[in-house]
Amino acid sequence: MLFEGTDFNSYDSAESKAHEAFELYEDGKMPQALEELDRALEINPANSAWHFDKALTLDAMNRFDDAIKEYEIALQLNPHDLEILNSLAIDYTRVGYYDRAIETFEYIQELDPQFEPCYCNRIITYTEMGLHDLAEQMFYLAQQINPYCPLCYYNIGNSLFARGEYRKAIRCWQRTAEIEPSHPQINYRIAQAHWLDGQHDHAREHFLAELRVSPGDVDVILDFAQFLLELGDTESAKEKFNRILELKPGFPTALLHLGEIAFDCGDYEQGVKLFNQAIQQDGKLRGPRYRLAQYALKQGQEIKLKAYLIAEIKLDPEDAGTLVSMGSMFLAIGETDLATHCLLRALDIDCTNPDAHYYLGLISIEKGRFSEAAEFFRHTLDLNGEHFEALRDSAYVYLMMGRFSSATESITKVSSLSSDDPQVRSLQRSIRIAQAIENVTALLSRFCPWSFLRRLHR
């Protein structure tokens, strides 16, 4: 017989499993869908559509590297499938393989110049690469094919947002909402842009609109809570953070913010408890150890302070202000090398931070390097001409270097800011005395004793 030996039952079983996987995917049961697809592919590994479906399922689980492998297998089986190529290029972008993504999008364009997604999705790639002019080119190419693509407007809005052009971004996202009112998180993105543009009432309105659609979206609730904190609405922010803990018990970022609120309200015992809970939930979370270090400094617990700060350094904090604060705490306990590390790291992130230069100046004083300290204070004052401590301490440094006119100039400026400061008054007296001694010495140097002696022996 023609089909003798062919096991149709197994292929029917594979089809059944693939269909079941689709149903599970639609129900949001991704791990179960993945299991069914694996069973189907064990029977028929040459089915490119099932490899594609498996990749989509892995994408839904944020397993992008694994998804790429499945897309690449699907592509070997079906080399010119535009949907597979497009999805693969999107995932290359997600994992940062930008060159591969661009190459794949360009290949799609060669195969079918009218395939609009290859332009639309390339906007994202160029945006992440910081090539915003090219992102705009892709937007206009896509518009020529489909002027009503909501995703195009959404993606170019992200490019504009990244450039700080918040109002233009808002207009693009509003266009997305007009075309596709149910577009995911569109009100959230508009809220973020209004927030950064200083339009707080509009931001609040769109945050609330997003939460009416997705009341359990933790990302939106978290951002809204931080927005409320910035506005000084502590109680409302606190309510939002607690709401997150109801949805996701032990959510570390919510615990961190609630701990900071407790500290700010003077409830240090509760704050310490919350910070330790946050560390237990996520040992790599930046912030809790830094705040515990602040409390240890307040309590005079130098050993704990040093341990917390070293642990925080290992997490590689990226906020310049936090690093400067850590440097100042290390300096307070005499750890000048660790302080220097933090302050130089802060300047790598933000070279315009005046306090980083100031504290490096203090470290230079500690090491007796007055000329170096004067240079750091000069940088501080270039960035903030009324930096009280830098003016005061530069006067001290100039005094120690014997540059009395520079010391007088600095102390005059600082006394105009605070003439009642006892350190300033003491420094003023020291400078006057030093100048007086210098003047007397200069006067005496004009009187040459050798010429006087010569006159006596004539």
Helices and strands as residue ranges (DSSP letters): H 8-26, H 30-43, H 48-60, H 64-77, H 82-94, H 98-111, H 117-128, H 132-145, H 150-162, H 166-179, H 186-196, H 200-213, H 218-231, H 234-247, H 252-264, H 268-281, H 288-299, H 302-314, H 320-332, H 336-349, H 354-366, H 370-383, H 388-401, H 404-417, H 422-446, H 449-456
